[in-house]
Amino acid sequence: MSDATPTPPPAPAAAPRRPWLVVREDLPAWQSWALGTVPILLLLALWWLLTGSGPAEGRLISPTILPSPLEVARSFPSLWFDRALTRNAMISLGRVVAGFAVGVAVAFPLGLLMGAFTKIKATFNPLVVFGAYLPIPALVPLTLSLLGTGEGQKVGFLALAFAIYLVPLVVVAIDQVDEVYLKTAYTLGASRWQAVGKVLLAIAWPDVFRALRLGFGIGWSYILLAEMVDIGKGVGGIIIMSQRRGPREHIYLVLVVIVVLAFVTDKLWGWAERRLFPYRADLR
């Protein structure tokens, strides 16, 4: 009988370490939110470091240029009551909605026809390309010359800006519909307009809706261009008045309010998007 000691089985190999960065990794919602707060906290920390809360002489940046986060927060009551923040924010929102409605009324049918019919696309494509390279701020003096400084100028400027932005996106959404669906529809006896409405538009609707959502979001940057031309109603008017007469803290507060409003409206668009197109996994 042998006295040899049996050889123990080899230890299992250690599992390879998962890299911290993975290409197209699926993240849980809590981790996405946590990672998203990191740059915001770093920005606030840098802001506090540059401004602090001590006397103006000891700060890296003068409070007349960049007030501290605490000073900005303390000025909120005066912005709310003295500058009628809610009323002016609703005025700006109304202008964005009105300009968006007019812009969509032009951009949607034009984009649909350009995406569906090659001859119409060839006719209007030079104008679309011209609009793509046209700086949006250049439309402000143009609309001022044509429409004056009243409400029509602001809505007209927004409508032009929205139309220039949305037409190419609608065309791309229609162009991306696979040709096989059109051939199948024609094989089944569909007419030309049935192919446009019940095939091209029906399939492209989710992408068109996404384009509308993106367009509405950038409307908040457009409205500032229109409202900051002269001191009047709206959040742009508050910014100009605060720049000229003070307090400067209101400028930064209004920017925060605009971001919050844009975020809330975008979430509403996203909610509607998921309800209208539950079959699109990329919208969940």
N, C-alpha and C positions, 0 to 999 in steps of 0.2 A: 504494500500500500504506500503510495507516494505521499511525502510530507510537504509538497510544493504548495505555496500559498496561491490561491486563485487570483488572477489578474482582475482588478476592478474594472467595470465598464467605463469607457471614456465619458468625461463630462460633456453634457450637451453644449453645442456651440452657442455662444451668446448671439442673441438676435441683433442684426445690424441696427445701428442707431438711425432713427428717422430724422432726416434733415429738417431744420426749422422752416425753411422755405421749400415748398412743394409746388410744382407747376400746376395751376388750376385746381388747387386744393379746395374741397368743400369745408367751410367753416361753420360751426354752430353760431346761432344768432348772438349769443352772449359774447362770444369771442370777437365777432365782428364789431360789436358796439364797444367792447373794451379797447380794441386796437384803434378804433376811430377816435376815442377820447384822448389818446396819447398826444398827438400833435396839437390838439386844442389846449391841453394842459401845459404843454411846453411853450406854446405861444403866449398864454396868460402869464406864465412864470417869467418869460422874457420881457413882456410888457411891464410887469411889476418891478422887475430888476432895473429897467431903464427909467421908470418914473418914480417908483417908491411912494412914500406918503409923507416925507419930511418937507422942510421949507424948499421953495423954488430954487434958492441959490445952491443947494446941495444936490440937485438932481442932474442926471446925465442929459436929459432932454427937458426943455422948459415946458411947464404946464400949459402955456399958451399955444404950444404946438401939439403936445401929446399929454393930456391929463392922465392921471393914474386910474386904474380900474375902479378903485373905491370912489374917486371923485365923479367918474362917469355914472356909477350906480346911484350915487346920492342925488344926481341931477334929474333922475327919472320923474319924481313928482312934478317938477316945474315943466318938464316936457309934456307930461300927461295933461296937466291942467292949463298952463299958460299958453302952450303952443297947440292945444287941441289935437293931441296925437291920434286918437281914435278916429276923429272926423277926417283928418287929413289922410290917414292911411286908407280909409274907405274910399275917399275921393280918388286916390291913386289906383286902388284896386278896380274901381269902376272904369277908369280910363284904360287900364290894361285889358279888361274884359271887352270894352267897346271896340278898342283897336284890334283886339284879337278876332272878334266876330267879323269885322269888316275885312281884315286880312285873310281869314279863312274863306270867306265868301268869294274871294278872288283866287286865292292860291289853290284851294281844293279842286274846283272844276278845271282850272287851267292845268294843274299837275296831272289830273286824271286823263284829260284829253291828250296831253303830251306823252304820257306813258303808254297810252293805248294806240295812238295814231302817229305813225312815223312822219307824215307830212306836217302835221301840226307841231310836232317836236322840232323838226327842221326849221319851221317858221319862227318859233319863239325862242329857240335855244340861244341865239346870239344875245337876246335881251336878258335871259337868265344868267348867262356867263358874265355879262356886263354887271348885273346886279351882285353877283358873287364877289366881284373885285371892288365894288363900290363901298367905301367906308360909310358905315351907318351914320356917324356924326355929321357927315356932309349933307344928310337929308334935313337936318335941323334948319339951317338958313334957307334951304329951298322951300320947306313948308312954311316958314315964317314969311317969306316973300309972297307965297301964293295964298296962304290962309290967315295971315295975321298972327296975333298972339293969343287968341281966344281958345275956347275949348276945342274947336274944330281943328286947330293946328296940332294939338297934342294927340287927338284921336287919329288924325290923318297921318301924322308922323309914325305912330305906332302901327297903323294899318300897312303903310309902305314897308316898314321894317319887318313886320311879320310875314308879309307876302314874299319879300325877297328871300327870307330864311326858309319858308315852308315849301315853296314851289319845287326846288330841287329834291327835297326829301320825299315829297309825294311822288315825283317822277321815278325816283329810285325804287320806292316801294312797289309801284306798278311794274316796273321793268324786271323786278326779281321774281315775278310769278313765272313758273316753268311753262314753257311752250306746250308741253304735253296736255295741260289742262284745256288750253284753247282748242287744240286739235280734237280732243275728246268731245268738247262742247259742240264744235262744228259737225262732227260725225253724228251726234245725236240730234242735229237739226236746229241748233241755236242760231238766232239772228245775230247781226253785228252788235246791236246794243245789248242784247242778252249776254253776249260774250263779255262785253265791257262791264255791265252791272252785276251779273250773277257769277262771273268767273274771276275776272281780273280784280274788281273792287272787293268782292267777297273774300278772296284769298288774301289780298293785301291789307285788309282792314286793320289787323293788329299792328302792322308796321306803320300805317298811316296814323293810327291813334297814338303810337309812341312818338311819332314826329310832332303831332299836335301838343303832346305833353311837354316835350323838350322846348318847343317854341314858346309855349306859355311861360315856362320858367325863365327864359332869358328876357321876357317882357319887363321884368323888374329892373334890369339894367337899362333897357330902352327908355322906360318912363322917366328915369332920372335925367337923361339927356334932354327930354322935352320940358320937364318942370324946372330945371335949373337955369333956363334961359332968362327968366324974370322971376321976381319974388311974387308968388301967388299961393294958391292952395296946393295941397299935396305934400308928400314927403320931400320931394326935391326943393320945394319952396322953403321948407323948414331948414334944410341944409344950407341954402344960400343965406337965409336970414341969420342963422347961427354963425356962419362964416363972417358976415359983415358986422353983426351986432353982438354976437355972443349969446349964451356961453358956448364955448367950443365943445364942451362935453356932449351937447345935443347932437353934434354931427356923428359921433361914434355910436350914440344910442340909436339914432335913426338907421344907421347901417345894420345894427344888430336886429332891429325891428324888421327891416326889409328881408334879411336872411331868414328870420323866423316865419314871416308870411310866405316867402317862397317855398320854404320847407313844408309848411302845412298844406299849401295848395298842391305841391307835388305829391304829397302823400295821398291827398284826395284823388288826384289823377291816377295814382298807382292802385288805389282801392277800386276805382271804377274799371281800370284796365283788367284787373284780375277777375272781376265779376263778369265783364263782357266777353273775355276770351279765356275761360278756364282751361281750354285744351292746349294753351301755349305754356309749356313747362318753363320756358325762360322768363315768364312774367310772374312766376310764383315767388 
